[in-house]
Amino acid sequence: MGVLDDIVVGVREDLAERQAQVGLTELQTIVATMPAPRDMLGPLGAPGLSVIAEVKRSSPSKGALADIPDPAALARAYAAGGASAVSVLTERRRFGGDLSDLAAVRAAVDVGILRKDFVVTDYQVWETRAAGADLVLLIVAALSDADLARLYALATSLGLTVLVEVHTAEEVRRAVDLGARLIGVNNRNLHTLEVDIAQFERLSALIPPDRVRVAESGLLSVADVERVAAAGADAVLVGEALVKDGDPRRAVAQFIAAGTAAQKGK
Ligand SMILES: O=P(O)(O)OC[C@@H](O)[C@@H](O)c1c[nH]c2ccccc12
């Protein structure tokens, strides 16, 4: 089994526990009382490079990255630096995240929030919406076409913006056929955990220009951000470089400025 399949097994076990605590009907009742999620395609597709800044404690590839005792404080720094959205990892076993991190971030910032997890069931989509997220990640490599289409339709009907994640040309085709408006190229192969920023450069050209393009993972320096911005990225999704930086607010602002200049220089 690749790493991705392994992770999904654990995710399904944890999910069964949460589902035993809070039923689907209860989630639906909560959602019915909530305001609509924020529009995210507008801000992410706007001129200039957008940053989606991630709250990430650890990862299967790198192990522990940062303790992050106060996710809300980190999210506030990201927003102050100009991040268009904050991504919150809610997977527990490998990434050290939790839905309570998302709730804390929701209470702290007014920018968009992406729930970053391995969503494979309808229940998780409702859970994402009930937690106050505006965006949800769907990973093409983890889903059949039928599941991908069903989860995409459900998320969209709940007002969520879906970030559809791809890593190969075939997955780009599946995302485009689905009608995905927001497509993220993960530079990390989730089966082997290998990272190659050139993956964005290769696949970006296959994504129609009317879609919003996100470069994800492995962007560690200003030069990395400039490279993907010049290759057509509308937004970048960054975790490690920001959680390890002593001044995340400055780091976000610097990525936005450098990436925006690199887009113009194309
Ligand atoms: O920490 P990095 O290399 O900047 O990566 C952030 C983000 O792209 C990464 O966390 C990620 C992208 N897609 C995922 C899917 C599941 C878990 C994690 C991810």
The ligand as an SDF file (V2000), in Angstrom:
LIG
                    3D

 19 20  0  0  0  0  0  0  0  0999 V2000
    4.3900   22.0530    3.8900 O   0  0  0  0  0  0  0  0  0  0  0  0
    4.4020   22.2840    2.4090 P   0  0  0  0  0  0  0  0  0  0  0  0
    5.4100   21.4500    1.6770 O   0  0  0  0  0  0  0  0  0  0  0  0
    4.5010   23.7470    2.0890 O   0  0  0  0  0  0  0  0  0  0  0  0
    2.9870   21.7770    1.8530 O   0  0  0  0  0  0  0  0  0  0  0  0
    1.7570   22.4100    2.1830 C   0  0  0  0  0  0  0  0  0  0  0  0
    0.5860   21.6390    1.5500 C   0  0  0  0  0  0  0  0  0  0  0  0
    0.6870   21.7530    0.1630 O   0  0  0  0  0  0  0  0  0  0  0  0
    0.6090   20.1840    1.9660 C   0  0  0  0  0  0  0  0  0  0  0  0
    0.4280   20.1470    3.3450 O   0  0  0  0  0  0  0  0  0  0  0  0
   -0.4570   19.3290    1.2790 C   0  0  0  0  0  0  0  0  0  0  0  0
   -0.9030   19.4610    0.0060 C   0  0  0  0  0  0  0  0  0  0  0  0
   -1.8620   18.5330   -0.2690 N   0  0  0  0  0  0  0  0  0  0  0  0
   -2.0410   17.7960    0.8260 C   0  0  0  0  0  0  0  0  0  0  0  0
   -2.9580   16.7460    1.0380 C   0  0  0  0  0  0  0  0  0  0  0  0
   -2.9740   16.1870    2.2820 C   0  0  0  0  0  0  0  0  0  0  0  0
   -2.1170   16.6200    3.2960 C   0  0  0  0  0  0  0  0  0  0  0  0
   -1.2230   17.6630    3.0810 C   0  0  0  0  0  0  0  0  0  0  0  0
   -1.1980   18.2620    1.8490 C   0  0  0  0  0  0  0  0  0  0  0  0
  1  2  2  0
  2  3  1  0
  2  4  1  0
  2  5  1  0
  5  6  1  0
  6  7  1  0
  7  8  1  0
  7  9  1  0
  9 10  1  0
  9 11  1  0
 11 12  2  0
 11 19  1  0
 12 13  1  0
 13 14  1  0
 14 15  1  0
 14 19  2  0
 15 16  2  0
 16 17  1  0
 17 18  2  0
 18 19  1  0
M  END
$$$$
